[in-house]
Amino acid sequence: MPDLVSWILPFLFVLTLVVTVHELGHYWAARAFGTVIECFSIGFGRPIVKWRDKRGVEWRIGWIPLGGYVRFAGDDNAASTVPDDADLEAMKQKILAHNHPSAVQKFFHFKPVWQRAIITAAGPIANFVLAILLFALLLGVFGETRLPPRISTVEAGSPAAVAGFQPGDFVQSVDGRAVDSFVDIAQYVAVRADVPITFSILRDNRPMELVARPEMVERTDRVGGRQKVGRLGMGSPQEFEHVRYGPVEAVVGGARQTWNVLETTVYYLGRLIRGQVPADQLGGFIGIAKASDEVAKLGAEGAPDPARGLLGSFVALLGLSAILSVSIGFLNLLPIPVLDGGHLMFYAYEAVARRPLAASVQAVGYRLGLALLLGFMLFAVWNDLQRYNVFNFLGGLFS
């Protein structure tokens, strides 16, 4: 059982960075439209620290570091639920009782629906922008170390051998997309177990195509976690090459990496919904914490002194933050009430019907959405507990 205490700081760094930028996206968009904001919170629950700025916004850090929110003036709760016509009228009268009539348009729920939609979408968009910038920063400052996509070994009887791969083959593209390194191939294959994949290769300078179907295998990572991934059974020569990027190339590369992570996330989720991959591979906060710890250790590995080891961990965690930022941005766009995508779904209805959805219907939607979200989180945590043998560890404490 890995040391859970060592996961806390890397986990908090990664999650806080991603959540803060997400909420700042909402905050900056709201400010751009002159919206009255009551509270900006990182974390939930009772605040550890709080202060109020000159605009009257209360900034706080909650003691439960698993998310955050921006609360606009007039919100009943942090979820910014959409009031119906009756609620809006009551809210308007309450505002007019203490403010000039012009103040009404500064409140979030009286903004045009397109402005509310932009403010809501700004959080996930900020996550995608963060990912692009982080990937671009890493490419621009440190460059990229690659393994050329050349095959050096093919295991007998493996899917690669069955497909006809031979040592010396150079992979140019996978399912029509160009690959730059052997890692690109491994990442593509990992989420496509039992799916036919078309490889365009060069063999003795002659182009040809091979079709391989990866097998699903279970692997154990460095901290004892079990993962099921696709595998072909071929390797590449350990001939690393280092590529440097100019500023423009780094941004383009950052955008490309962000798109690849997003595409992989969407593809894997689709296979999961269709039952093509086992649901026990879903991970939650424990999995993120484990990944943060592992990435931090890998970043520090081989450093000649603690200072450079700390820098290596920091750089490695920035890369993990970029990947997590893409995932959180996408998940928040799912059309589930209580998530940003659920709000956008309600705003779409309002734009078409020219009136908000009935409060009673919204209330049912939010309860169902919350139940779905909590169920998903609990299931993911259960998977993490089993994957990292937490139950065996706890049992050992009392044996």
Phi, psi and omega per residue, in radians:
M1 nan 2.156 -3.125
P2 -1.162 2.775 -3.141
D3 -1.303 1.858 -3.077
L4 -1.108 -0.561 -3.093
V5 -1.067 -0.642 -3.094
S6 -1.220 -0.207 3.135
W7 -1.448 -0.349 -2.878
I8 -1.119 -0.918 -3.056
L9 -1.120 -0.862 3.095
P10 -1.045 -0.699 3.129
F11 -1.072 -0.823 -3.131
L12 -1.114 -0.677 3.128
F13 -1.074 -0.885 -3.080
V14 -1.126 -0.876 -3.069
L15 -1.171 -0.707 -3.129
T16 -1.126 -0.713 3.111
L17 -1.063 -0.844 -3.071
V18 -1.179 -0.774 -3.120
V19 -1.181 -0.721 -3.125
T20 -1.076 -0.789 3.137
V21 -1.137 -0.679 3.093
H22 -1.012 -0.876 -3.107
E23 -1.209 -0.574 3.066
L24 -1.127 -0.533 3.051
G25 -1.050 -0.841 3.063
H26 -1.042 -0.785 -3.046
Y27 -1.112 -0.853 -3.106
W28 -1.152 -0.680 3.105
A29 -1.138 -0.721 3.121
A30 -1.102 -0.750 3.112
R31 -1.115 -0.659 -3.139
A32 -1.056 -0.515 3.130
F33 -1.723 0.215 3.069
G34 1.195 0.594 -3.090
T35 -1.490 2.425 3.083
V36 -1.324 2.158 -3.102
I37 -1.998 2.287 -3.139
E38 -1.614 -0.736 -2.974
C39 -2.612 2.443 2.999
F40 -2.137 2.064 -3.051
S41 -2.225 2.330 2.933
I42 -1.865 2.019 -3.022
G43 1.644 2.802 -3.134
F44 -1.977 3.027 3.082
G45 1.446 -2.930 -3.105
R46 -1.044 2.320 -3.097
P47 -1.235 2.412 3.005
I48 -1.400 -0.746 3.124
V49 -2.377 2.476 3.036
K50 -2.656 2.628 3.084
W51 -2.701 2.872 -3.097
R52 -2.125 2.288 -3.128
D53 -1.561 -3.113 -3.041
K54 -1.205 -0.285 3.089
R55 -1.531 -0.047 -3.138
G56 1.554 0.116 3.129
V57 -1.426 2.261 3.058
E58 -1.545 2.146 3.089
W59 -1.790 2.325 -3.094
R60 -2.529 2.713 3.020
I61 -2.101 2.008 -3.117
G62 -1.450 2.820 -3.058
W63 -1.449 -0.170 3.069
I64 -1.842 1.726 -2.971
P65 -1.463 0.897 -3.064
L66 -2.072 0.535 3.135
G67 2.718 -2.789 3.136
G68 -3.071 3.113 3.135
Y69 -2.851 2.769 2.950
V70 -2.026 2.134 3.140
R71 -1.836 2.166 3.141
F72 -1.579 2.700 3.110
A73 -1.025 2.294 -3.128
G74 1.706 -0.199 3.102
D75 -1.247 2.420 3.035
D76 -1.372 -0.433 -3.103
N77 -2.687 3.087 -3.076
A78 -1.210 -0.254 -3.082
A79 -1.421 -0.148 -3.133
S80 0.911 0.899 -3.135
T81 -1.091 2.680 -3.047
V82 -1.534 1.997 3.122
P83 -1.302 2.695 3.077
D84 -1.560 -3.032 -3.046
D85 -1.015 -0.747 -3.123
A86 -1.118 -0.755 3.119
D87 -1.117 -0.713 -3.134
L88 -1.094 -0.708 3.137
E89 -1.147 -0.746 3.108
A90 -1.111 -0.702 3.121
M91 -1.135 -0.699 -3.132
K92 -1.103 -0.765 3.131
Q93 -1.125 -0.631 3.115
K94 -1.156 -0.686 3.119
I95 -1.178 -0.779 -3.109
L96 -1.136 -0.444 -3.134
A97 -1.192 -0.350 -3.077
H98 -2.211 -0.030 -3.063
N99 -2.442 2.884 3.034
H100 -1.193 2.568 -3.136
P101 -0.897 -0.541 -3.131
S102 -1.160 -0.321 -3.109
A103 -1.226 -0.375 -3.082
V104 -1.004 -0.719 -3.079
Q105 -1.241 -0.129 3.094
K106 -1.528 -0.180 -3.118
F107 -1.535 2.417 -3.000
F108 -0.908 -0.819 -3.022
H109 -1.265 -0.145 3.083
F110 -1.865 0.109 3.036
K111 -1.283 2.658 3.038
P112 -0.969 2.597 -3.044
V113 -1.039 -0.563 -3.133
W114 -1.193 -0.590 3.095
Q115 -1.228 -0.709 3.099
R116 -1.105 -0.643 3.125
A117 -1.149 -0.726 3.128
I118 -1.128 -0.764 3.129
I119 -1.063 -0.706 -3.131
T120 -1.214 -0.742 -3.118
A121 -1.294 -0.297 -3.061
A122 -1.113 -0.506 3.118
G123 -1.109 -1.010 3.078
P124 -1.039 -0.664 3.122
I125 -1.079 -0.702 3.096
A126 -1.063 -0.623 3.092
N127 -1.117 -0.730 3.126
F128 -1.172 -0.706 3.106
V129 -1.105 -0.735 3.103
L130 -1.030 -0.779 -3.136
A131 -1.059 -0.797 3.127
I132 -1.041 -0.795 -3.105
L133 -1.151 -0.717 -3.141
L134 -1.165 -0.805 3.094
F135 -1.056 -0.754 -3.134
A136 -1.119 -0.699 3.113
L137 -1.063 -0.806 -3.124
L138 -1.147 -0.714 3.127
L139 -1.200 -0.708 -3.092
G140 -1.242 -0.642 -3.081
V141 -1.520 -0.779 -3.019
F142 -1.868 -0.260 -3.071
G143 1.295 -2.808 -3.087
E144 -2.450 2.288 3.069
T145 -1.732 2.172 -3.031
R146 -2.100 2.673 2.886
L147 -1.778 2.039 -3.141
P148 -0.953 2.505 -3.085
P149 -1.357 0.910 3.113
R150 -1.864 2.397 -3.100
I151 -1.511 2.222 3.118
S152 -1.882 -0.574 -3.124
T153 -2.385 2.572 3.065
V154 -2.323 2.102 -3.119
E155 -1.259 2.370 3.125
A156 -1.093 2.318 3.111
G157 1.369 -0.004 -3.136
S158 -1.376 2.898 3.077
P159 -0.991 -0.595 3.108
A160 -1.136 -0.718 3.127
A161 -1.165 -0.728 3.118
V162 -1.075 -0.642 -3.129
A163 -1.280 -0.313 3.116
G164 1.806 0.215 3.094
F165 -1.144 2.568 3.100
Q166 -2.351 2.635 3.053
P167 -0.983 2.393 -3.104
G168 1.767 -0.294 3.099
D169 -1.084 2.416 3.102
F170 -1.968 2.073 -3.084
V171 -1.466 2.147 3.128
Q172 -1.669 -0.681 -3.116
S173 -2.665 2.772 3.121
V174 -2.223 2.062 -3.069
D175 0.893 0.675 3.059
G176 1.512 -0.072 3.129
R177 -1.829 2.346 -3.111
A178 -1.158 2.530 3.076
V179 -2.118 2.502 -3.125
D180 -1.833 -0.368 -3.068
S181 -2.583 2.869 3.108
F182 -1.147 -0.505 3.106
V183 -1.097 -0.656 3.087
D184 -1.002 -0.725 3.141
I185 -1.143 -0.822 -3.103
A186 -1.069 -0.720 3.141
Q187 -1.178 -0.655 3.126
Y188 -1.174 -0.732 -3.104
V189 -1.224 -0.598 -3.006
A190 -0.993 -0.584 -3.082
V191 -1.788 0.225 -3.082
R192 -2.225 0.734 3.067
A193 -1.058 2.363 3.125
D194 1.170 0.283 3.101
V195 -1.947 2.200 3.110
P196 -1.102 2.301 -3.134
I197 -2.155 2.298 3.139
T198 -1.666 2.162 3.141
F199 -1.912 2.255 2.985
S200 -1.716 2.112 -3.034
I201 -2.244 2.867 2.963
L202 -1.975 2.228 3.077
R203 -2.236 1.985 -3.066
D204 0.961 0.742 3.119
N205 1.156 0.229 3.082
R206 -1.886 2.191 3.133
P207 -1.282 2.465 3.063
M208 -2.728 2.882 3.141
E209 -2.090 2.447 3.064
L210 -2.258 2.553 3.104
V211 -2.040 2.157 -3.121
A212 -2.189 2.563 3.110
R213 -2.041 1.834 -3.107
P214 -1.060 2.540 3.034
E215 -1.629 2.656 3.089
M216 -1.558 2.227 3.124
V217 -2.254 2.717 3.077
E218 -1.798 2.242 3.136
R219 -2.065 2.662 3.069
T220 -1.925 2.158 -3.123
D221 -1.435 -3.034 -2.992
R222 -1.191 -0.341 -3.140
V223 -1.892 0.269 3.038
G224 1.605 0.030 3.122
G225 -1.318 2.485 -3.129
R226 -1.797 2.274 -3.123
Q227 -2.296 2.455 3.095
K228 -1.835 2.097 -3.053
V229 -2.383 2.859 3.042
G230 -1.399 2.556 -3.084
R231 -2.560 2.442 3.108
L232 -1.814 -0.517 3.140
G233 1.531 0.738 3.052
M234 -2.419 2.715 -3.095
G235 -2.234 2.960 3.134
S236 -2.126 2.700 3.092
P237 -1.163 2.507 -3.128
Q238 -1.408 1.085 3.135
E239 -1.973 1.497 -3.048
F240 -1.306 2.543 3.020
E241 -2.246 2.486 -3.094
H242 -1.869 2.251 -3.108
V243 -2.012 2.277 3.101
R244 -1.815 2.631 -3.080
Y245 -2.160 2.439 2.953
G246 -1.375 3.023 -3.090
P247 -0.984 -0.823 -3.115
V248 -1.190 -0.757 3.128
E249 -1.080 -0.633 -3.138
A250 -1.148 -0.723 3.124
V251 -1.152 -0.757 3.102
V252 -1.079 -0.761 3.113
G253 -1.126 -0.669 3.087
G254 -1.101 -0.724 3.108
A255 -1.153 -0.672 3.135
R256 -1.156 -0.746 3.119
Q257 -1.147 -0.678 3.090
T258 -1.072 -0.770 3.125
W259 -1.109 -0.701 3.138
N260 -1.102 -0.738 3.117
V261 -1.131 -0.745 3.133
L262 -1.103 -0.791 -3.124
E263 -1.094 -0.729 3.124
T264 -1.128 -0.719 3.123
T265 -1.073 -0.826 -3.133
V266 -1.113 -0.766 -3.125
Y267 -1.096 -0.800 -3.105
Y268 -1.143 -0.720 3.118
L269 -1.089 -0.688 3.098
G270 -1.079 -0.755 3.104
R271 -1.142 -0.623 3.135
L272 -1.145 -0.773 -3.135
I273 -1.124 -0.627 -3.140
R274 -1.421 -0.008 3.118
G275 1.320 0.363 -3.105
Q276 -1.528 -0.240 3.045
V277 -2.291 2.600 -3.094
P278 -1.169 2.396 -3.118
A279 -1.215 -0.264 -3.111
D280 -1.263 -0.023 3.076
Q281 -1.515 -0.163 3.086
L282 -1.129 2.364 3.128
G283 -2.096 2.791 3.141
G284 -2.160 -2.567 -3.071
F285 -1.126 -0.583 3.107
I286 -1.140 -0.700 3.095
G287 -1.112 -0.688 3.097
I288 -1.131 -0.732 3.129
A289 -1.103 -0.739 3.116
K290 -1.082 -0.788 -3.134
A291 -1.115 -0.671 3.128
S292 -1.086 -0.782 3.137
D293 -1.109 -0.791 -3.103
E294 -1.124 -0.766 -3.135
V295 -1.135 -0.716 3.121
A296 -1.073 -0.716 3.141
K297 -1.193 -0.714 3.118
L298 -1.114 -0.675 3.128
G299 -1.121 -0.565 -3.114
A300 -1.527 -0.186 -3.044
E301 -1.088 2.301 3.078
G302 1.426 0.023 -3.137
A303 -1.210 2.426 -3.092
P304 -1.289 -0.310 3.141
D305 -2.661 2.852 -3.090
P306 -1.028 -0.626 -3.118
A307 -1.096 -0.796 3.135
R308 -1.269 -0.519 3.044
G309 -1.118 -0.709 3.098
L310 -1.131 -0.710 3.092
L311 -1.107 -0.735 3.113
G312 -1.079 -0.715 3.092
S313 -1.104 -0.744 -3.139
F314 -1.058 -0.807 -3.134
V315 -1.109 -0.770 3.140
A316 -1.097 -0.677 3.139
L317 -1.209 -0.482 3.045
L318 -1.108 -0.701 3.091
G319 -1.117 -0.742 3.087
L320 -1.123 -0.668 3.112
S321 -1.066 -0.679 3.119
A322 -1.097 -0.771 3.129
I323 -1.126 -0.803 -3.141
L324 -1.132 -0.617 -3.141
S325 -1.097 -0.694 3.092
V326 -1.096 -0.803 -3.103
S327 -1.101 -0.776 -3.135
I328 -1.182 -0.673 3.081
G329 -1.058 -0.774 3.132
F330 -1.167 -0.834 -3.104
L331 -1.054 -0.602 3.126
N332 -1.232 -0.295 3.116
L333 -1.567 -0.076 3.090
L334 -1.116 2.463 -3.061
P335 -1.324 1.046 3.137
I336 -2.009 2.115 3.083
P337 -0.908 2.531 -3.002
V338 1.530 -0.342 3.008
L339 -1.691 2.882 -3.141
D340 -1.025 -0.652 3.117
G341 -1.093 -0.586 3.074
G342 -1.150 -0.730 3.068
H343 -1.061 -0.777 -3.136
L344 -1.092 -0.608 3.092
M345 -1.111 -0.755 3.100
F346 -1.148 -0.672 3.126
Y347 -1.173 -0.612 3.088
A348 -1.090 -0.751 3.074
Y349 -1.056 -0.787 -3.112
E350 -1.091 -0.676 -3.141
A351 -1.140 -0.636 -3.128
V352 -1.382 -0.817 -3.076
A353 -1.442 -0.232 -3.113
R354 1.107 0.463 3.031
R355 -2.824 2.632 3.134
P356 -1.170 2.704 3.043
L357 -1.116 2.552 -3.123
A358 -0.940 2.438 -3.094
A359 -1.030 -0.620 -3.124
S360 -1.148 -0.680 3.117
V361 -1.188 -0.733 3.114
Q362 -1.068 -0.739 -3.110
A363 -1.051 -0.753 3.103
V364 -1.103 -0.746 3.136
G365 -1.065 -0.739 -3.126
Y366 -1.192 -0.644 3.099
R367 -1.138 -0.775 3.115
L368 -1.126 -0.743 3.136
G369 -1.105 -0.737 3.126
L370 -1.135 -0.741 3.118
A371 -1.088 -0.738 3.121
L372 -1.095 -0.780 -3.107
L373 -1.143 -0.786 3.126
L374 -1.140 -0.679 3.097
G375 -1.101 -0.732 3.111
F376 -1.090 -0.763 -3.128
M377 -1.137 -0.751 3.138
L378 -1.126 -0.717 3.117
F379 -1.101 -0.732 3.137
A380 -1.135 -0.711 3.111
V381 -1.139 -0.706 3.095
W382 -1.027 -0.769 3.088
N383 -1.049 -0.746 3.130
D384 -1.085 -0.751 -3.125
L385 -1.055 -0.688 3.119
Q386 -1.317 -0.691 -3.074
R387 -1.118 -0.625 -3.081
Y388 -1.823 0.312 3.006
N389 0.980 0.660 3.137
V390 -1.125 -0.641 -3.111
F391 -1.150 -0.697 3.098
N392 -1.123 -0.668 3.130
F393 -1.118 -0.803 -3.135
L394 -1.142 -0.671 3.119
G395 -1.106 -0.620 3.137
G396 -1.171 -0.433 -3.141
L397 -1.173 -0.458 -3.050
F398 -1.940 0.144 -3.127
S399 -1.559 nan nan
